[in-house]
Amino acid sequence: MPEPSEARAARPAPRDARSLHERLVDVLCDVRYPAERWEIIAGAAARGADRVTAYRLARLPYRTYPDLDTVLDTVLDGVTRVAVPRPGHVDRS
């Protein structure tokens, strides 16, 4: 009988462990701007957007987006950004 550690294979890394920003750029790279909300969502679906990315895009306000940066700013506006401490930096707050 195998040892418990041998029986369990190492968990594979998530298929898409990239950041939301990276996933958005990847699925929106073929969208031509200016673009309507529906064109952005359709373009992302055509490029295989994952569920989380598709959900975030579905929450975009109805309007015309002039460029990818505007889409990214709008989608990422509510995303909590985690500050990564710099080595040797002392937080004095």
Secondary structure as UniProt FT lines:
FT   HELIX           4..7
FT   TURN            15..16
FT   HELIX           20..28
FT   TURN            29..30
FT   STRAND          35..36
FT   HELIX           37..46
FT   TURN            47..48
FT   HELIX           51..58
FT   STRAND          64..65
FT   HELIX           68..76
FT   TURN            77..78
FT   TURN            87..88
//
